[in-house]
Amino acid sequence: MRVGGQSTYGLPGFRWFAINAMKSAFIPFDERLAIIGNVIKPWYADQLKA
């Protein structure tokens, strides 16, 4: 596995990493879900459309 510009993962792979990292964050569950639903998923949806 490589990271960044030399990655074998595309944006969908990094989206998966970001969501799973947020699921493991040390903040309350409701806040984690809000960040995933209101920040991470919309940002990646917008990037994947472009």
Distance bins in CASP14 RR format, pairs under 12 A and 6 or more apart:
PFRMAT RR
TARGET T0000
AUTHOR 0000-0000-0000
RMODE 2
METHOD distances of the structure
MODEL  1
1 7 1 0 0 1 0 0 0 0 0 0 0
1 8 1 0 0 1 0 0 0 0 0 0 0
1 9 1 0 0 1 0 0 0 0 0 0 0
1 10 0 0 0 0 0 1 0 0 0 0 0
1 13 0 0 0 0 0 1 0 0 0 0 0
1 14 0 0 0 0 0 1 0 0 0 0 0
1 17 0 0 0 0 0 1 0 0 0 0 0
2 8 1 0 1 0 0 0 0 0 0 0 0
2 9 0 0 0 0 1 0 0 0 0 0 0
2 10 0 0 0 0 0 1 0 0 0 0 0
3 9 0 0 0 0 1 0 0 0 0 0 0
3 10 0 0 0 0 0 1 0 0 0 0 0
3 13 0 0 0 0 0 1 0 0 0 0 0
3 14 0 0 0 0 1 0 0 0 0 0 0
3 17 0 0 0 0 1 0 0 0 0 0 0
4 10 0 0 0 0 1 0 0 0 0 0 0
4 11 0 0 0 0 0 1 0 0 0 0 0
4 13 0 0 0 0 0 1 0 0 0 0 0
4 14 0 0 0 0 1 0 0 0 0 0 0
4 17 0 0 0 0 0 1 0 0 0 0 0
5 11 0 0 0 0 0 1 0 0 0 0 0
5 14 0 0 0 0 0 1 0 0 0 0 0
7 13 0 0 0 0 1 0 0 0 0 0 0
7 14 1 0 0 1 0 0 0 0 0 0 0
7 17 0 0 0 0 0 1 0 0 0 0 0
8 14 0 0 0 0 0 1 0 0 0 0 0
9 15 0 0 0 0 1 0 0 0 0 0 0
9 16 0 0 0 0 1 0 0 0 0 0 0
9 17 1 0 0 1 0 0 0 0 0 0 0
9 18 0 0 0 0 0 1 0 0 0 0 0
10 16 0 0 0 0 1 0 0 0 0 0 0
10 17 0 0 0 0 0 1 0 0 0 0 0
10 44 0 0 0 0 0 1 0 0 0 0 0
10 47 0 0 0 0 0 1 0 0 0 0 0
10 48 0 0 0 0 1 0 0 0 0 0 0
11 17 0 0 0 0 0 1 0 0 0 0 0
11 18 0 0 0 0 1 0 0 0 0 0 0
11 40 0 0 0 0 0 1 0 0 0 0 0
11 43 0 0 0 0 0 1 0 0 0 0 0
11 44 1 0 0 1 0 0 0 0 0 0 0
11 45 0 0 0 0 0 1 0 0 0 0 0
11 46 0 0 0 0 0 1 0 0 0 0 0
11 47 1 0 1 0 0 0 0 0 0 0 0
11 48 1 0 1 0 0 0 0 0 0 0 0
11 49 0 0 0 0 0 1 0 0 0 0 0
11 50 0 0 0 0 1 0 0 0 0 0 0
12 18 0 0 0 0 0 1 0 0 0 0 0
12 19 0 0 0 0 0 1 0 0 0 0 0
12 44 1 0 0 1 0 0 0 0 0 0 0
12 45 0 0 0 0 0 1 0 0 0 0 0
12 47 0 0 0 0 0 1 0 0 0 0 0
12 48 1 0 0 1 0 0 0 0 0 0 0
13 19 0 0 0 0 1 0 0 0 0 0 0
13 20 0 0 0 0 0 1 0 0 0 0 0
13 21 0 0 0 0 0 1 0 0 0 0 0
13 44 0 0 0 0 1 0 0 0 0 0 0
13 47 0 0 0 0 0 1 0 0 0 0 0
13 48 0 0 0 0 0 1 0 0 0 0 0
14 20 0 0 0 0 0 1 0 0 0 0 0
14 21 0 0 0 0 0 1 0 0 0 0 0
14 40 0 0 0 0 0 1 0 0 0 0 0
14 43 0 0 0 0 0 1 0 0 0 0 0
14 44 1 0 0 1 0 0 0 0 0 0 0
14 47 0 0 0 0 1 0 0 0 0 0 0
14 48 0 0 0 0 0 1 0 0 0 0 0
15 21 0 0 0 0 0 1 0 0 0 0 0
15 22 0 0 0 0 0 1 0 0 0 0 0
15 36 0 0 0 0 0 1 0 0 0 0 0
15 37 0 0 0 0 0 1 0 0 0 0 0
15 39 0 0 0 0 0 1 0 0 0 0 0
15 40 1 0 0 1 0 0 0 0 0 0 0
15 41 1 0 0 1 0 0 0 0 0 0 0
15 42 0 0 0 0 0 1 0 0 0 0 0
15 43 0 0 0 0 1 0 0 0 0 0 0
15 44 1 0 1 0 0 0 0 0 0 0 0
15 45 0 0 0 0 1 0 0 0 0 0 0
15 46 0 0 0 0 0 1 0 0 0 0 0
15 47 0 0 0 0 1 0 0 0 0 0 0
15 48 1 0 0 1 0 0 0 0 0 0 0
16 22 0 0 0 0 0 1 0 0 0 0 0
16 23 0 0 0 0 0 1 0 0 0 0 0
16 36 0 0 0 0 0 1 0 0 0 0 0
16 40 0 0 0 0 0 1 0 0 0 0 0
16 41 0 0 0 0 0 1 0 0 0 0 0
16 44 0 0 0 0 1 0 0 0 0 0 0
17 23 0 0 0 0 0 1 0 0 0 0 0
17 24 0 0 0 0 0 1 0 0 0 0 0
17 40 0 0 0 0 0 1 0 0 0 0 0
17 44 0 0 0 0 0 1 0 0 0 0 0
18 24 0 0 0 0 0 1 0 0 0 0 0
18 25 0 0 0 0 0 1 0 0 0 0 0
18 32 0 0 0 0 0 1 0 0 0 0 0
18 35 0 0 0 0 1 0 0 0 0 0 0
18 36 0 0 0 0 1 0 0 0 0 0 0
18 37 0 0 0 0 0 1 0 0 0 0 0
18 39 0 0 0 0 1 0 0 0 0 0 0
18 40 1 0 1 0 0 0 0 0 0 0 0
18 41 0 0 0 0 1 0 0 0 0 0 0
18 43 0 0 0 0 1 0 0 0 0 0 0
18 44 1 0 0 1 0 0 0 0 0 0 0
18 47 0 0 0 0 0 1 0 0 0 0 0
19 25 0 0 0 0 0 1 0 0 0 0 0
19 32 0 0 0 0 1 0 0 0 0 0 0
19 33 0 0 0 0 0 1 0 0 0 0 0
19 35 0 0 0 0 1 0 0 0 0 0 0
19 36 1 0 1 0 0 0 0 0 0 0 0
19 37 0 0 0 0 1 0 0 0 0 0 0
19 39 0 0 0 0 0 1 0 0 0 0 0
19 40 1 0 1 0 0 0 0 0 0 0 0
19 41 1 0 0 1 0 0 0 0 0 0 0
19 43 0 0 0 0 0 1 0 0 0 0 0
19 44 0 0 0 0 1 0 0 0 0 0 0
20 32 0 0 0 0 0 1 0 0 0 0 0
20 36 0 0 0 0 1 0 0 0 0 0 0
20 40 0 0 0 0 0 1 0 0 0 0 0
21 27 0 0 0 0 0 1 0 0 0 0 0
21 32 0 0 0 0 0 1 0 0 0 0 0
21 35 0 0 0 0 0 1 0 0 0 0 0
21 36 0 0 0 0 0 1 0 0 0 0 0
21 40 0 0 0 0 1 0 0 0 0 0 0
22 29 0 0 0 0 0 1 0 0 0 0 0
22 31 0 0 0 0 1 0 0 0 0 0 0
22 32 1 0 1 0 0 0 0 0 0 0 0
22 33 0 0 0 0 1 0 0 0 0 0 0
22 34 0 0 0 0 1 0 0 0 0 0 0
22 35 1 0 1 0 0 0 0 0 0 0 0
22 36 1 0 1 0 0 0 0 0 0 0 0
22 37 0 0 0 0 1 0 0 0 0 0 0
22 38 0 0 0 0 0 1 0 0 0 0 0
22 39 0 0 0 0 1 0 0 0 0 0 0
22 40 1 0 0 1 0 0 0 0 0 0 0
22 41 0 0 0 0 0 1 0 0 0 0 0
22 43 0 0 0 0 0 1 0 0 0 0 0
22 44 0 0 0 0 0 1 0 0 0 0 0
23 29 0 0 0 0 1 0 0 0 0 0 0
23 31 0 0 0 0 0 1 0 0 0 0 0
23 32 1 0 0 1 0 0 0 0 0 0 0
23 33 0 0 0 0 1 0 0 0 0 0 0
23 35 0 0 0 0 0 1 0 0 0 0 0
23 36 1 0 0 1 0 0 0 0 0 0 0
23 37 0 0 0 0 0 1 0 0 0 0 0
23 40 0 0 0 0 0 1 0 0 0 0 0
24 32 0 0 0 0 1 0 0 0 0 0 0
24 36 0 0 0 0 0 1 0 0 0 0 0
25 31 0 0 0 0 1 0 0 0 0 0 0
25 32 1 0 1 0 0 0 0 0 0 0 0
25 33 0 0 0 0 0 1 0 0 0 0 0
25 34 0 0 0 0 0 1 0 0 0 0 0
25 35 1 0 0 1 0 0 0 0 0 0 0
25 36 0 0 0 0 1 0 0 0 0 0 0
25 40 0 0 0 0 0 1 0 0 0 0 0
26 32 0 0 0 0 1 0 0 0 0 0 0
27 33 0 0 0 0 0 1 0 0 0 0 0
27 34 0 0 0 0 1 0 0 0 0 0 0
27 35 0 0 0 0 1 0 0 0 0 0 0
27 36 0 0 0 0 0 1 0 0 0 0 0
28 34 0 0 0 0 1 0 0 0 0 0 0
28 35 0 0 0 0 0 1 0 0 0 0 0
29 35 0 0 0 0 0 1 0 0 0 0 0
29 36 0 0 0 0 0 1 0 0 0 0 0
30 36 0 0 0 0 0 1 0 0 0 0 0
30 37 0 0 0 0 0 1 0 0 0 0 0
30 38 0 0 0 0 0 1 0 0 0 0 0
31 37 0 0 0 0 0 1 0 0 0 0 0
31 38 0 0 0 0 0 1 0 0 0 0 0
31 39 0 0 0 0 0 1 0 0 0 0 0
32 38 0 0 0 0 0 1 0 0 0 0 0
32 39 0 0 0 0 0 1 0 0 0 0 0
32 40 0 0 0 0 0 1 0 0 0 0 0
33 39 0 0 0 0 0 1 0 0 0 0 0
33 40 0 0 0 0 0 1 0 0 0 0 0
33 41 0 0 0 0 0 1 0 0 0 0 0
34 40 0 0 0 0 0 1 0 0 0 0 0
34 41 0 0 0 0 0 1 0 0 0 0 0
34 42 0 0 0 0 0 1 0 0 0 0 0
35 41 0 0 0 0 1 0 0 0 0 0 0
35 42 0 0 0 0 0 1 0 0 0 0 0
35 43 0 0 0 0 0 1 0 0 0 0 0
36 42 0 0 0 0 1 0 0 0 0 0 0
36 43 0 0 0 0 0 1 0 0 0 0 0
36 44 0 0 0 0 0 1 0 0 0 0 0
37 43 0 0 0 0 1 0 0 0 0 0 0
37 44 0 0 0 0 0 1 0 0 0 0 0
37 45 0 0 0 0 0 1 0 0 0 0 0
38 45 0 0 0 0 0 1 0 0 0 0 0
39 45 0 0 0 0 0 1 0 0 0 0 0
39 46 0 0 0 0 0 1 0 0 0 0 0
40 46 0 0 0 0 0 1 0 0 0 0 0
40 47 0 0 0 0 0 1 0 0 0 0 0
41 47 0 0 0 0 0 1 0 0 0 0 0
41 48 0 0 0 0 0 1 0 0 0 0 0
42 48 0 0 0 0 0 1 0 0 0 0 0
42 49 0 0 0 0 0 1 0 0 0 0 0
43 49 0 0 0 0 0 1 0 0 0 0 0
43 50 0 0 0 0 0 1 0 0 0 0 0
44 50 0 0 0 0 0 1 0 0 0 0 0
END
